Every structure is written in C-alpha cells, then in structure tokens.
C-alpha cells in the first residue's frame, strides 16, 4: 500500500465501520413484521435475510436491484450484466432506466429489501428502525466500543478525520456520544445522504486544494461510501466480514476492525517516517 503515505484526509462511515454488529438485523426485521405476520413467516424472513448476507442465496450482497419490480442484477462497475427474479432465476434483462436502482450494501439494506418485499409501510419501518437503534445502546445488545481504533484515529497528525453517516439525528449523535468519539473526528456529518452527500464532500475537499489521491474513504457499503470517492480518483477501503458480489477493486479491503486498526496504524507509522 505505497499510496497510504499520501493520505491526508480520511472519511469514515459509522455503522458497520467503527463498530461491527450483524445481530441487529434479525431484531429489526422482527420489529417491522411483528404486527402483521405470523411467527413462522417472520422467522423464515429473518433466515432468508441472513442467508443473503452470508452468500447462501442466488441474490447476494453487492447486487443492484429495482425496488419497484424486484428485479436483481449482478454488475460490472455498476453496469447491470445479468438479471434475476426474486428466486435467483435468470430472466431477460428488464432494466430500463425508469426506476433508480438500489444496491444491497449492508445488513440495513437487506432489512430494507425485506420490508419492500413484504410491503411494510414506511411508518412501520421507521418505528422499527428507531426502536432497534435505541436497543443497540442498551446493555443487553449494546455495540462494542473499539477504543483501540479510536485511539489510532486520534493519533493522526496533520490529517483531517471526517465522520459521515447516513444515520439521522438524534440517533447519529446518540451513537457518537455512546462510543465516546466526540473528540476523535475533525468534522461530523449526520444524515449524510450518501452517496450524493459524499460526492458533495469530495467536491468541497477538492475545492479546498486536496488532491484525489490524498483522500481515503472507509466504509462497509460500497454504493454509499466508496464508489463516489473512487470515481473522483480517491482511495477506498471496504470493511465487511461478508463477501460482496462486486468485482470492483478497492484500494484495500479488510474484514474486521482489527484489520482496520492495522491500516490506520500503518498510516500513522508512515507519517512518523516522513517527518
């Protein structure tokens, strides 16, 4: 990773990046479905969601899909190649450009896909989202604070560290306070509206005089966190314990926060050498 010595700006996602928790997905889906579906159907849906996450179904993490027609596509650099129905059976390509495609990028996205499939109202989904977010900070389910990662980020010398999350207020701020990272980052962006938001952030950084090769974006959702930065010429780091069916080559890929700590530590070591 010879390029790492040139990095002067790091853009971090929060959920799935600063902490890794995949257990919430089942609870989220159960909360969405509990009022209108049988226990058996709920558990079948939860099992399906985890099968998709773990790559056990024809529809996979990393696929594009049409939320209206529920037609799925594998792709090359976001250009659909082959189309599939819900059961993973190959069908004639139907992508017409009329409906914006979504990307199955992370467990939140898989839960959203289940909500679309089951025709669950946005009001119900939003309430389930708020409930599970609150639950994630409770002792029984609380996310793990990786202070070793936060310490390494705080050591970054003469580099800008930015947190950009699609989590809205107040939950985004609550997670920052719970994790104790209010002094870790130089800038915070909540309800970041990624991917458009991160593209706008890139444009601003370039206008400030940073070069694309000085910018590294780190996240678990390629569509939201990585593609806009890669397209602008920046560097990218995918963090995910699960494989994405996406052939795009990122600057670096890691599976765990332990490995992410090593990436940030290497950046700090390069900074010391450069002095």
N, C-alpha and C positions, 0 to 999 in steps of 0.2 A: 504493500500500500504506500508506494512512494509519494502519492498525491497528498497524503494526510498532512505533510509538513506545510502545505499551502493553505490549509483551512483556517479561516479567521471568523467565520460565523457558523454556529450550529443551531439548527431549528429542530426542536424536539416535539414530537407528539406526546400526549399524556397517557391516555388509556391504552393498555397493551404495550406500552413503550417504557414508561417509568415504573410500571408495575405490570405483572402478568397474572391475569386471573381468567380462567376459562369456565369456572364453575358457575358464574353468574348467569350464563346463557340459559341453562335449564330453568332456573328460577324465574328469569324474565319471561320466558315463553309460558310457563305455568301461570304466571300472574296475568298475562294477556288473555289466556284461554279459559281461566277458571269459571267465569260466569256463564259461558255458553257451550262448553264442550264436556264430554264425559271424561272421566279419569283415564280410561283406556285410550281415547283419541289424543288426549294431552300427552300421555307418556309415549305414544307412538311418534308424535310430532317432535318431542324432545329427543328421542332416539335418532330420528332422521336428521335433526339439526347437528347432532354430534357426529353422525356418520359423514355428513358433508364436510364438517370441519376436519375430520380425520382422514379424508380422502377415500372413504369406503363406498361412495356412490358415484355414478357417472357425472352428476352435477357436482362441480368441485369449487373449492376456494380458488379465486382467481378468474372465474368465468365472468363474462359480461351477460346481461340479460335485459329483456324488455319487460318492465314491470306491468305493462298493460296486458300483453299476450302471454307472458311467462314462457317466452322462447329464450333459450340459453345459447351462448356461443363461446367456444374457445377462440383464441385470437392471437394475432402477431402484432405486438406493439399497438394494441387497442383496435386493430382492424379485424373484424369478425372473419373467421375461416369456415368453421363447420357449425351448423345449428342443430339443437336438440330440443325435444319436448321435455316435460317435467320428469318423465321416466328415464331420460337419458337416451331415448331412441333418436337416431339421426333423422332429420327431416329436411325438406327443401328449404334453402335459405330464404327467410322471410323478412329479414331486417331491411326496412325501407327508409329509415332516417326520420320517420314521422315522430316516433317516440324516443326521447333520450334514453340511452342505455345506462343501466346501473352496473356496479361492479361488486361482486361478492368478495369483500376485502377482509372481513374480520368477524368475530362472533356476533357483534352488534348487527352487522349486515345480514348475517344468516338469520338472526331472530326477526329482523325486518322482513326478510323474504318469507318466513313462516307466517307473519302477520298478513302479508299480501295474499298468500295462498289461501289462508283461512278467512279472508275478507273481514279482518278485525278492524274496527273503527280507529281512526287516528286518536280520538279522545281516549279510548281504552289503552292503546299503545303508549300514549304519553303518560297516563297514570301509572302503568306498569313500569315504564322507564324511571319515573321519579321514585317509585317505591323501591325498585331494585338498587338504584343509586344510593338511596339512604341506607338500605340494608348492607351495602358493601362497606360501610364505615362502622357498622356495629360489630361488637366483639365476636359474635358467633360466625360472622362471614368476612370479617374485615380483611382488606387487601394488605399485602406485606410491604412495609416501608424499606426500600433498599437504600439505606443511608450511605453505603459504600459508593453507589453510583452518584448520589447527590454530592458526596464529598469530592469525587473526581471532577464533577462539573464545576464545583465552586473553585477548584484549583486552576481552571482555565485562565491563563494570563494574557491580557490584552486581546481577548477574543470575546465576541458577542454571543451570549447564550440566550436563545429565544424559546419560549414555550407557546405553541399554538395548538389549541384543542377545539374540536367541534362541540365539546360539551358546553351547554349554555350556562348562564348564571341562573340561580345561585349555585347549582351543583358543581360547576367547574371550580369556583372559588373554594367551596367546601372541601373538595379533594386536595387542592393546593394547601389549605390550612391543615388538613389531616396528615398529609405527607410531610409537612414542615418544610416546604420548599419556597416559601415566600422570598427568601434572600438568595436563592440559587440562580435565578434567571434575571437577565437584564430587562427583558420585556415579556409581557404576558398578553396573550390574545385568547379570549373566550368566545364561544360561538363563532369560531373562525371561518365558518362557511367554506371549508376546504372541499374540493380542490381550488375553487376560484380564489378563496382567501389567501392561499399560499402562493398562488401566481401573483396576486397583487403585492404580497410581501416581497417576493423576489424582485418585482419591478421596482419597488421602493429601495431595496438594498442596492440594486444595480445603479439607480439614480444617485445614491449616496456615494458611489465610487467603488464599491466592491466588485470584483470580477467574479464571473460564474464559478470558476474553479476554486474560489475561496469559500464557497458555501456548501455545507453538508446538511442534508435533511435526513432525520432519523424517525422511522415510524413503522407501524405494523400493517398499514393499509396503503398498498401501492397507489391506488387511484387517488386517494386524498393527499397522501404525504410525499410521494416520490415522483410520480410521473411529471407534474408541473416543473419540479426542480430539475429533473433530468432533461426535459425538453429545453430548458433555458441554459443548459450547459453545466449545471451544478452537479455535485456528488450526492450519492444516495446510500442509505443503509437500511435494509429491511430487517426487522426483528420479528420473528414468528417461530413458534415451536412447530408449526404445521406448514406443509408444503403448499405453495400457491401454484396452480396450473397456469403459469405465466412464464414465458421464455425470456422475458426481458432480463438483461444483465445489469444488476445494480453494482455500484462501486464496491460494496461489501454486503454480505448477508450474515446475520447471526441468529441463533435460535433462542438464546437465553440472555437474561440480564447480566449474568456472569461474563458472557462473551462481550456484551455491550460495554461493561466496565473496562474490559481489556482494550477496546477500541478507544475509549476516552482517555485511558491511561497512556496509551501509545501516543496520542495527540499531545498530552502533557509532556511526555518524555522528549518528543520531537521539539517542543518549544524550549525545553531546557538546553538541548543540544545546540539549538540555533542562537542561543544567547552568547 
